[in-house]
Each structure stands twice: as structure tokens, then as C-alpha cells.
Amino acid sequence: MSANRVSGTPWREAVSIAFAAAAPLPPETVALRDAAGRVTAAAITARMDLPGFDTAAMDGYAVAGPGPWSVDGRVMAGGEAWAPDLVHGHCVEIMTGAAVPAGADAVIPYEQSIVDGAAHRTVSGQVSTRTHIRRAGEDSRLGDPLVPAGRLLTPAACGLLAQGGADTVPVYRKPRVRLLVTGDEVVPAGVPGAGEVRDVFGPMVTALVAAMGGDVTDHRILRDDPALLAESLLAADAEVIAVSGSSSAGRADHLRPVLDKIGARLLVDQVACRPGHPQVLASLPGGRWLVGLPGNPFAGLVAAMTLLRPLLRAMTGCAIEHAGSPTRPATTGHADASDPVLGNRGSTLLRLPVIGDVPMTPGVTRLVPVVAEGDRVIVVPGARPASLAGAAAADALAILEYGWTTGAPADLLPLTGLL
């Protein structure tokens, strides 16, 4: 095999395998204030009409019949409803959000009304085609679906559920992740000495897991000891175990022999991508999952986006990735709804022209850090497997397949909220 070639599962196929491997975890009920970023385990319906009563959409006067109108009083938002029905030729001053009295035909905004003199007893104005009244139930009725099952709860969706009277929400449980950072040279804090390196996977993977809908519930640094690694894999009280390092073919890389010894089943053994080639996905005894990440920091980040991200998305109930063709049309714009990487349900991930100089290898997918510049992205130069400088400056990872040339579009995996 040529030194430039990389063996292993094609990158997009590896993503699809990881997503298809796991099912959503059992549901739980959480308070609405804690539901943002979670995925609904059942459809949620309105517990009331929305709005619950006829509501003024503007500050002004609620009028009945043709004008001019005599002013009968004032209705404030949050105050008591106006008890008598309005009769033709009469109106009440009203604030936005207040209950519109029965008999009112429209609300005339202050800026479109004329009030006679200082007494403020009579109002004139023209009723337009817009009544400025939000009628009870015009958004939804009691029992109407507000949010379907399998929906990622955005802040706006949580606000809608609050409008509909929800206090609690059924969501899929968060996956628990145990992070094992291997290496005799790894130190947890401070400035490393000669022959030592800082644990970068602790903060990086913890943040990634949180963004992917999970929780790192245990984080340990292990010395290079296969017996200790085996013990840690079997004892883990988590649905997913992420192991950094020990996944390559060096003298201290014990992961594969240990997996074989404890009866694990490999689903992905190396991925045809750069960086991040020596990554692993395996099923462990007891129905748990293992993701092996290369020890080089940027390679580990790419591997986490390749295998850990889709696995956790599947476990949290996110329907954003599914098996499908690894090829995509060379167009710009929003992601194709049938794409196995960027997913369905109107994914907002982008496909944009990528500008830069990246060496390409047959059969190998390149993942490179890029920054947004208008309607295109620019490759961050100098990205190396052991360095996170390029990824830290990037907005996304561009997924470059063999045959890509500068200026051609590519799919983007976001690293920030900019894309």
C-alpha cells in the first residue's frame, strides 16, 4: 500500500454506522426551564387556546361600530376584563395584550386616532382592513399539537410550549459518557514539564459531549496499562465510553487487544480520513458503546465529530443523520434533506465554496478547519493532527472528498454558532 493511502471505513459510511448503531435512550420528564437542547420523546399538545382570549395587538382604542366613538374607560394588560359588551359608537382605551371587550370590532392604534381636546371623551379615526385583534384560538386550539415527537427543543419552541401551558416536557434521557484519557505522559493541570503533555481531551470532549446532548459523568487519566484499561472499560457506569489515545499501532496502544479480550465487537476499525484515521467504534458487553479517539488533539476532535457526535445524536433522539448515499450534488446552499451526514428535517448546516490549498489523496476524506467569509469559507492554513490552533480559529470543518478543488463547494460541520 502506498504511504499516501489510508485504509479503513469510508468517512461518510463511518458516520452512518455510528448513527445507526444506537437507539434513543428511555424518556424522562423534565421541567420546561431545563428542556432547551433536549429532544421530545412524545408530541406535546396545547393545554389551552392560543391566545386564550381576544387580545389587543396594539396600544389604542377598542371600538364598536362606526365612529366617532365615546370613550367608556380603559383596559390594561393583566387587569380585569371589561365586563359590559361594547355597543356601537363606544370604545375603550386599551393596552397591547389586554383582553378585548366583547362587541369590539377593531383596535385603532393611538397613532391612527384623533382624540377631541383635553377631555379625551371622543375618538375619531378610520378602521383599517387590519383589526389589530388577535382572536382566541387563532394560533392553536386546546389539544392541537405544538411540538412533534423527535423535535430538538430550541428556545423558541420552549417559549411556544410555555404559551401553550406546558410545565414539564417528555424528552429522551441524556447519554452518560465516561472519558478515559490514556498516557503516562498526560498531566491534568498546569504547565507540563519535559516529556509531559496537558490533558486537552478533558475540556474539549466535555464541551463537545454537552453540545451533542450528553453529559461527561466521569473523567479519568489512565497510565498505559492494558489491565487498568480493561478494568475501566468493564466497570464504567455510562452508556458511552470515550477513550483518547491507545488507538493506534504503537507499543503503548492497547485498546484493540483489550477490546478483543473483553469480548467487544468492532463496528468501525479505522476511518479513511485525515486527520483522525486510527479511530474506533465498538459495542461493549452490557449494551454499552466505546469510541476510540486518536491521541493527537486535532485528530481526536475530528474523530469525535465522526463517531461520537452521530452516536450521541442517535441516543438523544435527534433525527439529523441517517444511512444514505455518500455522494452529494455539487451545489451550494442548504444541506440536502437525504444526506447521511447532514441529515433531514430541514438541517441548517451549509454547503459552501471552499477556498484554499489542501492536498487530496484517493480514497481519503479530508476534514480541514475553515473560517466564514461572506458566501464562502477559507481554509485555515497550517492545520496539523497535533495542533488545535487551526480548529480553535475556525467556524467549521469542511468535508473534502477526493476530487475537490479550490472553489468547489463542500459540506460543513459547524464548530461555532456562525454557520
C-alpha positions in Angstrom: 0.0 0.0 0.0 1.2 3.5 -0.9 2.4 5.6 2.0 -0.1 8.2 1.0 -3.1 5.9 1.1 -5.2 5.4 4.2 -7.2 2.2 4.8 -10.4 1.9 6.8 -14.2 2.6 6.6 -15.1 5.5 4.2 -15.8 8.6 6.3 -19.4 9.1 5.4 -20.1 5.4 5.9 -18.5 5.6 9.3 -20.8 8.4 10.3 -23.8 6.5 9.1 -22.7 3.3 11.0 -22.3 5.3 14.2 -25.8 6.9 13.9 -27.5 3.6 13.1 -25.8 1.8 15.9 -27.7 3.2 18.8 -31.4 3.8 19.6 -32.8 6.7 21.7 -32.5 6.2 25.4 -35.6 5.8 27.5 -37.6 9.1 28.0 -37.9 11.1 31.2 -39.9 14.2 32.2 -38.1 17.4 32.9 -39.1 20.9 33.8 -39.7 23.2 30.8 -36.9 25.5 32.1 -34.5 22.6 31.6 -35.7 21.3 28.3 -33.8 23.5 25.8 -31.4 21.4 23.7 -33.3 18.2 24.5 -35.4 16.1 22.1 -39.1 15.5 22.6 -40.0 11.8 23.3 -43.7 12.4 22.5 -45.8 15.0 20.8 -46.8 17.9 23.1 -50.2 19.5 22.7 -51.7 22.8 23.8 -53.4 22.9 27.2 -55.4 26.0 26.2 -56.4 28.0 23.2 -53.7 30.3 21.8 -54.3 33.1 22.5 -56.7 32.2 25.3 -58.9 35.3 24.7 -59.3 38.1 22.2 -56.2 40.2 22.7 -55.3 43.7 21.6 -52.3 43.6 19.3 -51.6 47.4 19.6 -52.0 50.2 22.1 -55.0 52.3 21.2 -58.8 52.1 21.3 -61.1 49.1 21.0 -64.1 50.3 19.0 -67.5 49.1 18.2 -69.4 50.1 15.1 -68.8 53.2 13.1 -67.1 56.3 14.6 -66.7 58.7 16.2 -66.8 56.8 19.5 -67.4 57.8 23.0 -64.7 56.7 25.4 -66.2 54.5 28.2 -62.9 53.7 30.1 -59.6 51.9 30.0 -58.5 48.3 29.9 -54.9 47.4 31.0 -52.9 44.3 30.2 -53.1 42.0 33.2 -56.1 43.9 34.6 -59.7 42.8 34.9 -61.6 42.2 31.7 -64.1 44.9 30.6 -67.4 43.5 31.9 -70.1 45.1 29.7 -70.3 44.5 25.9 -69.3 47.5 23.9 -72.2 49.0 21.9 -71.9 50.8 18.6 -70.5 54.2 18.9 -68.5 53.4 22.0 -64.9 52.4 22.7 -62.4 51.8 25.5 -58.7 52.7 25.7 -56.7 49.5 25.6 -53.1 48.4 26.0 -51.3 45.7 24.0 -52.0 42.2 25.4 -55.2 43.3 27.2 -58.5 41.3 26.8 -60.6 43.0 24.1 -64.2 43.6 25.3 -67.0 41.6 23.7 -68.6 43.6 20.9 -65.4 45.3 19.8 -64.8 45.2 16.0 -61.2 46.5 15.9 -58.4 48.3 17.8 -57.4 51.6 16.3 -53.8 52.4 17.2 -53.1 55.7 19.0 -51.1 57.0 16.0 -54.2 56.5 13.8 -56.7 58.0 16.1 -57.8 61.6 16.9 -59.0 62.5 20.4 -61.1 65.6 20.9 -59.5 68.2 23.2 -58.3 67.7 26.8 -61.4 65.9 28.0 -60.5 62.8 25.9 -64.2 61.8 25.7 -64.5 61.2 22.0 -62.2 59.4 19.5 -62.3 59.6 15.7 -60.4 57.5 13.2 -60.5 55.1 10.3 -60.9 51.3 10.9 -58.4 49.7 8.5 -58.5 46.2 7.0 -56.4 45.1 9.9 -58.4 44.9 13.1 -55.3 44.6 15.4 -57.1 42.0 17.4 -55.6 38.5 17.9 -58.7 36.3 18.1 -58.9 33.5 20.7 -57.5 30.2 19.3 -56.2 31.7 16.0 -52.7 30.2 16.7 -53.9 26.9 18.0 -56.8 25.3 19.9 -56.9 23.2 23.1 -55.4 19.8 22.2 -53.7 20.9 19.0 -50.1 19.6 18.5 -47.5 22.3 19.4 -44.2 20.3 19.0 -44.0 16.9 17.4 -42.1 13.9 18.8 -38.4 13.8 17.9 -38.0 17.6 17.8 -34.9 19.4 19.2 -36.3 22.0 21.6 -35.0 25.4 20.6 -35.5 28.5 22.8 -38.4 29.5 20.6 -40.0 26.0 20.9 -39.7 26.2 24.7 -41.4 29.6 24.6 -44.2 28.2 22.5 -44.7 25.4 25.0 -44.9 27.9 27.8 -47.5 29.8 25.8 -49.5 26.6 25.5 -49.4 25.9 29.2 -46.7 23.3 29.5 -44.8 23.0 32.7 -43.0 19.7 32.1 -41.8 18.1 28.9 -41.1 14.4 27.9 -37.6 14.1 26.5 -35.1 11.4 25.8 -32.6 10.9 28.6 -29.1 12.3 28.2 -26.4 9.8 27.4 -23.8 9.5 30.1 -20.2 9.5 28.8 -17.1 8.2 30.7 -13.9 9.8 29.4 -10.7 7.9 29.8 -7.6 9.8 28.8 -4.7 7.4 28.4 -0.9 8.0 28.6 1.9 8.0 31.1 2.8 11.5 29.8 -0.6 13.2 30.4 -0.9 15.7 33.3 -4.3 17.1 34.4 -3.3 20.7 35.0 -0.7 23.4 35.0 2.3 23.7 32.7 3.6 20.3 31.6 7.3 19.5 32.1 9.7 17.9 29.8 8.2 14.7 28.3 4.7 15.6 29.6 1.5 16.9 27.9 -1.6 18.6 29.2 -4.9 16.7 29.1 -6.7 18.6 26.3 -9.4 16.0 25.9 -11.0 16.6 29.3 -12.2 20.2 28.5 -12.6 19.5 24.7 -14.6 16.3 24.9 -16.7 17.5 27.9 -17.7 20.6 25.9 -18.4 18.5 22.7 -20.5 16.0 24.6 -22.5 18.8 26.2 -23.1 20.3 22.8 -24.2 16.9 21.4 -26.8 16.4 24.2 -24.8 14.2 26.6 -23.0 14.5 30.0 -19.5 13.5 30.8 -20.2 12.0 34.2 -16.7 10.6 34.8 -13.3 11.7 33.6 -10.1 9.8 34.4 -6.5 9.9 33.3 -5.0 6.3 33.0 -1.5 5.3 32.7 -0.5 3.0 29.8 -1.6 -0.3 31.4 -3.8 -2.8 29.5 -5.2 -4.4 32.7 -6.2 -1.0 34.0 -7.8 -0.1 30.7 -9.8 -3.3 30.6 -10.9 -2.8 34.2 -12.0 0.7 33.4 -14.0 -0.3 30.4 -15.9 -3.1 32.2 -16.6 -1.0 35.3 -17.9 2.1 33.6 -21.3 3.2 34.7 -22.2 5.0 31.5 -23.8 4.3 28.1 -20.7 5.5 26.2 -17.0 5.3 27.0 -14.7 7.7 25.1 -11.0 6.7 25.2 -8.4 9.1 24.0 -5.1 7.7 22.8 -4.2 4.0 22.8 -6.0 3.5 19.5 -3.1 3.5 17.0 -0.5 0.7 16.5 2.3 1.7 18.8 3.8 -0.2 21.7 1.6 1.7 24.2 -1.6 1.4 22.2 -3.5 -1.3 24.0 -7.1 -0.5 23.0 -7.7 -3.1 20.3 -6.2 -6.1 22.2 -8.1 -5.1 25.3 -11.4 -4.8 23.3 -10.8 -8.3 21.9 -10.0 -9.7 25.4 -13.2 -8.4 26.9 -15.5 -9.5 24.1 -16.2 -6.2 22.4 -17.4 -6.1 18.8 -15.8 -3.7 16.4 -18.2 -1.7 14.2 -15.6 0.7 12.8 -11.9 -0.1 12.9 -10.1 2.9 11.4 -11.6 5.5 9.1 -10.4 6.6 5.7 -9.9 10.2 6.7 -7.2 12.7 7.6 -6.7 13.5 10.3 -8.3 11.0 12.7 -7.6 7.8 10.8 -7.0 5.4 13.9 -10.4 5.8 15.4 -12.7 3.0 16.7 -16.3 2.3 17.3 -17.2 -0.8 19.3 -20.1 -2.3 21.2 -19.2 -3.5 24.7 -20.7 -6.1 26.9 -23.8 -4.9 28.6 -25.1 -2.9 25.6 -22.6 0.0 26.0 -20.6 1.8 23.4 -16.9 2.7 23.0 -15.5 5.4 20.8 -11.7 5.4 20.5 -10.2 8.7 19.7 -6.6 9.3 18.4 -4.3 10.9 21.0 -3.3 13.8 18.8 -5.7 16.7 19.7 -7.0 17.8 16.3 -7.2 14.2 15.1 -9.2 13.4 18.2 -11.5 16.3 17.5 -12.2 15.0 14.0 -12.8 11.5 15.3 -15.3 12.9 17.9 -17.2 14.7 15.1 -17.0 11.5 13.0 -18.2 8.8 15.5 -19.1 10.3 18.9 -21.3 13.1 17.5 -23.7 10.8 15.5 -23.7 8.1 18.2 -24.8 10.7 20.8 -27.3 12.3 18.4 -29.0 8.9 17.9 -29.1 8.2 21.6 -30.7 11.6 22.3 -33.4 11.1 19.6 -32.1 13.7 17.2 -33.2 12.7 13.7 -30.5 14.6 11.9 -28.4 11.8 10.4 -29.4 8.5 8.7 -28.0 6.0 6.3 -27.9 7.0 2.7 -25.7 7.7 -0.3 -22.3 9.2 0.5 -22.4 11.3 -2.6 -24.0 14.7 -2.9 -24.7 17.1 -5.9 -22.1 19.8 -6.3 -24.4 22.7 -5.5 -24.3 25.5 -2.9 -26.9 26.3 -0.3 -28.6 24.3 2.5 -27.9 20.7 3.1 -29.8 18.0 1.1 -32.5 16.5 3.3 -31.4 13.0 2.3 -27.8 13.4 3.2 -26.4 10.8 5.6 -24.1 13.2 7.3 -26.0 16.5 7.4 -29.4 14.9 7.9 -33.1 15.5 7.5 -35.8 17.6 9.0 -34.5 20.8 7.4 -31.0 20.7 8.7 -29.5 24.2 8.7 -25.9 23.0 8.0 -24.5 24.6 4.9 -22.6 23.6 1.8 -20.5 26.4 0.6 -17.5 27.0 -1.8 -14.2 26.3 0.0 -11.1 28.3 -0.9 -7.7 27.0 -0.1 -4.8 24.7 -0.9 -5.4 21.2 0.5 -3.5 18.1 -0.8 -6.0 15.4 -1.7 -5.5 11.6 -1.6 -7.5 9.0 -3.5 -10.0 7.3 -1.2 -9.4 9.7 1.7 -11.7 12.3 3.1 -10.0 15.5 4.4 -11.5 17.4 7.3 -10.0 20.9 7.4 -10.7 23.9 9.6 -12.3 26.9 7.7 -13.5 30.4 8.5 -16.6 32.0 7.1 -16.1 34.9 4.6 -19.3 36.0 3.0 -20.9 33.3 0.9 -17.8 31.1 1.1 -15.3 29.6 3.6 -11.5 29.9 3.6 -9.2 27.1 4.7 -7.2 27.9 7.9 -3.6 27.2 6.9 -1.2 25.0 8.9 -3.7 22.6 10.5 -1.8 19.6 11.9 -3.0 16.5 13.8 -1.3 17.5 17.0 -2.3 21.2 16.9 -5.7 22.7 17.8 -4.7 26.3 16.7 -6.4 25.9 13.3 -9.6 24.4 14.7 -9.7 27.0 17.6 -9.7 29.8 15.0 -12.3 28.0 12.7 -16.0 28.3 12.3 -16.4 24.8 10.8 -14.8 21.7 9.5 -15.0 21.4 5.7 -15.5 17.8 4.5 -13.4 17.5 1.4 -13.8 14.4 -0.8 -11.2 13.3 -3.3 -11.7 15.3 -6.5 -12.4 18.5 -4.6 -10.5 21.6 -6.0 -10.3 25.1 -4.6 -13.6 27.0 -5.1 -15.7 23.9 -5.3 -18.5 23.5 -2.6 -18.2 21.2 0.3 -20.3 20.2 3.4 -19.5 22.0 6.6 -19.7 20.7 10.2 -20.0 23.7 12.4 -17.6 24.4 15.3 -19.3 27.7 16.3 -22.7 29.2 16.1 -21.8 31.2 13.0 -22.8 28.6 10.4 
